[in-house]
Amino acid sequence: MLKRWILGTHKGSAVPEHLQSYLEEFTFKFNRRASRSRGLVFRRLLDGAVATGPVAEYDGTKGYNWG
């Protein structure tokens, strides 16, 4: 499903340096595909954005550090 999503969404022009970001986006969408309360997801996203401190450019461009 991931391969089909990348080919369909990015038209085969996926950049290897961004594969982690593609995987994170796919996982987010896949886990919420049957969500009945999409407004709640948006609300939680806003709550998280307000509660989280600033992110350096490096952290945003190099992906999330899971370690």
N, CA, C and O atoms as a GROMACS GRO file, in nm:
protein
  268
    1MET      N    1   0.081  -0.119   0.000
    1MET     CA    2   0.000   0.000   0.000
    1MET      C    3   0.086   0.126   0.000
    1MET      O    4   0.051   0.225  -0.063
    2LEU      N    5   0.198   0.121   0.071
    2LEU     CA    6   0.287   0.236   0.075
    2LEU      C    7   0.343   0.267  -0.063
    2LEU      O    8   0.346   0.382  -0.106
    3LYS      N    9   0.387   0.163  -0.132
    3LYS     CA   10   0.444   0.183  -0.265
    3LYS      C   11   0.340   0.242  -0.360
    3LYS      O   12   0.371   0.334  -0.436
    4ARG      N   13   0.219   0.191  -0.356
    4ARG     CA   14   0.112   0.244  -0.441
    4ARG      C   15   0.081   0.388  -0.405
    4ARG      O   16   0.057   0.470  -0.494
    5TRP      N   17   0.080   0.421  -0.276
    5TRP     CA   18   0.053   0.558  -0.232
    5TRP      C   19   0.161   0.653  -0.284
    5TRP      O   20   0.129   0.761  -0.334
    6ILE      N   21   0.289   0.614  -0.272
    6ILE     CA   22   0.397   0.700  -0.320
    6ILE      C   23   0.387   0.720  -0.470
    6ILE      O   24   0.403   0.832  -0.519
    7LEU      N   25   0.361   0.612  -0.545
    7LEU     CA   26   0.351   0.625  -0.690
    7LEU      C   27   0.231   0.711  -0.730
    7LEU      O   28   0.240   0.789  -0.824
    8GLY      N   29   0.121   0.698  -0.660
    8GLY     CA   30   0.002   0.775  -0.692
    8GLY      C   31   0.009   0.920  -0.649
    8GLY      O   32  -0.031   1.009  -0.723
    9THR      N   33   0.060   0.944  -0.529
    9THR     CA   34   0.064   1.079  -0.475
    9THR      C   35   0.179   1.160  -0.532
    9THR      O   36   0.161   1.277  -0.568
   10HIS      N   37   0.294   1.100  -0.541
   10HIS     CA   38   0.414   1.173  -0.584
   10HIS      C   39   0.450   1.145  -0.729
   10HIS      O   40   0.554   1.190  -0.778
   11LYS      N   41   0.367   1.072  -0.797
   11LYS     CA   42   0.385   1.041  -0.940
   11LYS      C   43   0.523   0.984  -0.971
   11LYS      O   44   0.582   1.014  -1.074
   12GLY      N   45   0.574   0.901  -0.879
   12GLY     CA   46   0.701   0.835  -0.900
   12GLY      C   47   0.822   0.922  -0.879
   12GLY      O   48   0.934   0.880  -0.908
   13SER      N   49   0.804   1.043  -0.829
   13SER     CA   50   0.918   1.134  -0.810
   13SER      C   51   0.956   1.147  -0.663
   13SER      O   52   0.990   1.256  -0.617
   14ALA      N   53   0.951   1.038  -0.590
   14ALA     CA   54   0.987   1.039  -0.449
   14ALA      C   55   1.139   1.056  -0.436
   14ALA      O   56   1.216   0.992  -0.508
   15VAL      N   57   1.179   1.142  -0.346
   15VAL     CA   58   1.321   1.171  -0.323
   15VAL      C   59   1.369   1.083  -0.207
   15VAL      O   60   1.307   1.084  -0.101
   16PRO      N   61   1.478   1.009  -0.225
   16PRO     CA   62   1.525   0.919  -0.119
   16PRO      C   63   1.549   0.989   0.015
   16PRO      O   64   1.529   0.928   0.120
   17GLU      N   65   1.593   1.114   0.013
   17GLU     CA   66   1.618   1.186   0.139
   17GLU      C   67   1.490   1.211   0.218
   17GLU      O   68   1.496   1.236   0.338
   18HIS      N   69   1.375   1.204   0.153
   18HIS     CA   70   1.248   1.233   0.219
   18HIS      C   71   1.166   1.108   0.250
   18HIS      O   72   1.050   1.118   0.290
   19LEU      N   73   1.224   0.990   0.232
   19LEU     CA   74   1.148   0.867   0.254
   19LEU      C   75   1.091   0.855   0.395
   19LEU      O   76   0.979   0.807   0.412
   20GLN      N   77   1.166   0.899   0.495
   20GLN     CA   78   1.116   0.893   0.633
   20GLN      C   79   0.992   0.981   0.649
   20GLN      O   80   0.896   0.942   0.715
   21SER      N   81   0.994   1.098   0.588
   21SER     CA   82   0.878   1.187   0.595
   21SER      C   83   0.758   1.128   0.522
   21SER      O   84   0.645   1.139   0.570
   22TYR      N   85   0.782   1.064   0.408
   22TYR     CA   86   0.674   0.999   0.334
   22TYR      C   87   0.612   0.888   0.420
   22TYR      O   88   0.490   0.874   0.426
   23LEU      N   89   0.698   0.811   0.485
   23LEU     CA   90   0.649   0.702   0.569
   23LEU      C   91   0.567   0.754   0.686
   23LEU      O   92   0.463   0.698   0.719
   24GLU      N   93   0.613   0.862   0.749
   24GLU     CA   94   0.539   0.920   0.861
   24GLU      C   95   0.403   0.972   0.817
   24GLU      O   96   0.304   0.954   0.888
   25GLU      N   97   0.396   1.037   0.700
   25GLU     CA   98   0.268   1.087   0.649
   25GLU      C   99   0.175   0.972   0.616
   25GLU      O  100   0.056   0.976   0.650
   26PHE      N  101   0.227   0.868   0.551
   26PHE     CA  102   0.145   0.752   0.516
   26PHE      C  103   0.091   0.685   0.642
   26PHE      O  104  -0.026   0.649   0.647
   27THR      N  105   0.176   0.668   0.742
   27THR     CA  106   0.134   0.604   0.867
   27THR      C  107   0.024   0.685   0.935
   27THR      O  108  -0.074   0.628   0.983
   28PHE      N  109   0.040   0.817   0.938
   28PHE     CA  110  -0.062   0.903   0.998
   28PHE      C  111  -0.195   0.886   0.926
   28PHE      O  112  -0.299   0.866   0.990
   29LYS      N  113  -0.193   0.893   0.793
   29LYS     CA  114  -0.317   0.881   0.716
   29LYS      C  115  -0.377   0.742   0.727
   29LYS      O  116  -0.499   0.727   0.738
   30PHE      N  117  -0.293   0.638   0.723
   30PHE     CA  118  -0.342   0.501   0.731
   30PHE      C  119  -0.409   0.473   0.866
   30PHE      O  120  -0.515   0.410   0.872
   31ASN      N  121  -0.348   0.520   0.973
   31ASN     CA  122  -0.403   0.495   1.107
   31ASN      C  123  -0.533   0.569   1.133
   31ASN      O  124  -0.609   0.532   1.222
   32ARG      N  125  -0.558   0.674   1.055
   32ARG     CA  126  -0.680   0.754   1.076
   32ARG      C  127  -0.780   0.742   0.962
   32ARG      O  128  -0.870   0.825   0.949
   33ARG      N  129  -0.764   0.640   0.878
   33ARG     CA  130  -0.848   0.627   0.759
   33ARG      C  131  -0.995   0.601   0.792
   33ARG      O  132  -1.083   0.637   0.714
   34ALA      N  133  -1.022   0.542   0.907
   34ALA     CA  134  -1.161   0.511   0.944
   34ALA      C  135  -1.211   0.599   1.058
   34ALA      O  136  -1.312   0.567   1.121
   35SER      N  137  -1.142   0.707   1.085
   35SER     CA  138  -1.178   0.794   1.195
   35SER      C  139  -1.315   0.857   1.170
   35SER      O  140  -1.342   0.907   1.061
   36ARG      N  141  -1.398   0.853   1.269
   36ARG     CA  142  -1.533   0.910   1.258
   36ARG      C  143  -1.536   1.055   1.303
   36ARG      O  144  -1.632   1.128   1.277
   37SER      N  145  -1.430   1.097   1.372
   37SER     CA  146  -1.430   1.233   1.425
   37SER      C  147  -1.306   1.307   1.374
   37SER      O  148  -1.210   1.328   1.448
   38ARG      N  149  -1.309   1.346   1.248
   38ARG     CA  150  -1.194   1.415   1.189
   38ARG      C  151  -1.170   1.551   1.252
   38ARG      O  152  -1.057   1.598   1.257
   39GLY      N  153  -1.275   1.614   1.301
   39GLY     CA  154  -1.258   1.741   1.369
   39GLY      C  155  -1.177   1.726   1.497
   39GLY      O  156  -1.101   1.815   1.534
   40LEU      N  157  -1.194   1.613   1.564
   40LEU     CA  158  -1.119   1.587   1.687
   40LEU      C  159  -0.970   1.572   1.656
   40LEU      O  160  -0.886   1.618   1.733
   41VAL      N  161  -0.937   1.507   1.545
   41VAL     CA  162  -0.797   1.494   1.505
   41VAL      C  163  -0.736   1.632   1.483
   41VAL      O  164  -0.624   1.659   1.528
   42PHE      N  165  -0.809   1.719   1.416
   42PHE     CA  166  -0.760   1.855   1.392
   42PHE      C  167  -0.744   1.930   1.525
   42PHE      O  168  -0.647   2.002   1.544
   43ARG      N  169  -0.838   1.913   1.614
   43ARG     CA  170  -0.830   1.978   1.745
   43ARG      C  171  -0.707   1.932   1.822
   43ARG      O  172  -0.637   2.013   1.883
   44ARG      N  173  -0.680   1.801   1.818
   44ARG     CA  174  -0.561   1.748   1.887
   44ARG      C  175  -0.433   1.799   1.821
   44ARG      O  176  -0.334   1.824   1.890
   45LEU      N  177  -0.434   1.814   1.690
   45LEU     CA  178  -0.319   1.868   1.620
   45LEU      C  179  -0.292   2.011   1.666
   45LEU      O  180  -0.177   2.048   1.692
   46LEU      N  181  -0.397   2.092   1.676
   46LEU     CA  182  -0.380   2.230   1.723
   46LEU      C  183  -0.332   2.234   1.868
   46LEU      O  184  -0.246   2.315   1.903
   47ASP      N  185  -0.389   2.148   1.954
   47ASP     CA  186  -0.346   2.143   2.093
   47ASP      C  187  -0.197   2.108   2.102
   47ASP      O  188  -0.124   2.167   2.181
   48GLY      N  189  -0.154   2.011   2.021
   48GLY     CA  190  -0.013   1.972   2.020
   48GLY      C  191   0.077   2.083   1.970
   48GLY      O  192   0.187   2.102   2.021
   49ALA      N  193   0.030   2.156   1.869
   49ALA     CA  194   0.110   2.266   1.815
   49ALA      C  195   0.127   2.377   1.918
   49ALA      O  196   0.234   2.438   1.927
   50VAL      N  197   0.024   2.403   1.996
   50VAL     CA  198   0.032   2.508   2.098
   50VAL      C  199   0.121   2.464   2.214
   50VAL      O  200   0.194   2.546   2.270
   51ALA      N  201   0.116   2.337   2.250
   51ALA     CA  202   0.192   2.287   2.364
   51ALA      C  203   0.338   2.260   2.332
   51ALA      O  204   0.419   2.246   2.424
   52THR      N  205   0.374   2.252   2.205
   52THR     CA  206   0.511   2.219   2.164
   52THR      C  207   0.591   2.346   2.142
   52THR      O  208   0.542   2.445   2.089
   53GLY      N  209   0.716   2.340   2.184
   53GLY     CA  210   0.804   2.455   2.166
   53GLY      C  211   0.847   2.470   2.022
   53GLY      O  212   0.809   2.391   1.936
   54PRO      N  213   0.927   2.572   1.994
   54PRO     CA  214   0.974   2.596   1.858
   54PRO      C  215   1.059   2.480   1.807
   54PRO      O  216   1.126   2.412   1.885
   55VAL      N  217   1.056   2.460   1.677
   55VAL     CA  218   1.133   2.354   1.613
   55VAL      C  219   1.238   2.420   1.524
   55VAL      O  220   1.207   2.509   1.446
   56ALA      N  221   1.362   2.376   1.538
   56ALA     CA  222   1.470   2.430   1.455
   56ALA      C  223   1.452   2.382   1.311
   56ALA      O  224   1.391   2.278   1.287
   57GLU      N  225   1.504   2.457   1.217
   57GLU     CA  226   1.490   2.422   1.076
   57GLU      C  227   1.549   2.284   1.049
   57GLU      O  228   1.493   2.207   0.971
   58TYR      N  229   1.661   2.252   1.112
   58TYR     CA  230   1.724   2.122   1.091
   58TYR      C  231   1.630   2.009   1.131
   58TYR      O  232   1.620   1.909   1.060
   59ASP      N  233   1.561   2.024   1.242
   59ASP     CA  234   1.469   1.921   1.288
   59ASP      C  235   1.353   1.903   1.192
   59ASP      O  236   1.304   1.791   1.174
   60GLY      N  237   1.310   2.011   1.129
   60GLY     CA  238   1.199   2.003   1.036
   60GLY      C  239   1.237   1.946   0.901
   60GLY      O  240   1.153   1.886   0.834
   61THR      N  241   1.361   1.964   0.861
   61THR     CA  242   1.403   1.916   0.730
   61THR      C  243   1.466   1.779   0.733
   61THR      O  244   1.471   1.712   0.630
   62LYS      N  245   1.513   1.736   0.847
   62LYS     CA  246   1.580   1.605   0.856
   62LYS      C  247   1.493   1.498   0.922
   62LYS      O  248   1.540   1.387   0.944
   63GLY      N  249   1.369   1.529   0.952
   63GLY     CA  250   1.280   1.429   1.009
   63GLY      C  251   1.284   1.427   1.160
   63GLY      O  252   1.370   1.490   1.223
   64TYR      N  253   1.194   1.356   1.217
   64TYR     CA  254   1.181   1.345   1.362
   64TYR      C  255   1.281   1.245   1.416
   64TYR      O  256   1.302   1.140   1.355
   65ASN      N  257   1.343   1.277   1.527
   65ASN     CA  258   1.439   1.186   1.590
   65ASN      C  259   1.365   1.091   1.683
   65ASN      O  260   1.322   1.131   1.791
   66TRP      N  261   1.349   0.966   1.642
   66TRP     CA  262   1.273   0.867   1.719
   66TRP      C  263   1.354   0.809   1.833
   66TRP      O  264   1.298   0.739   1.918
   67GLY      N  265   1.484   0.834   1.839
   67GLY     CA  266   1.571   0.772   1.940
   67GLY      C  267   1.581   0.840   2.065
   67GLY      O  268   1.652   0.795   2.155
   0.00000   0.00000   0.00000
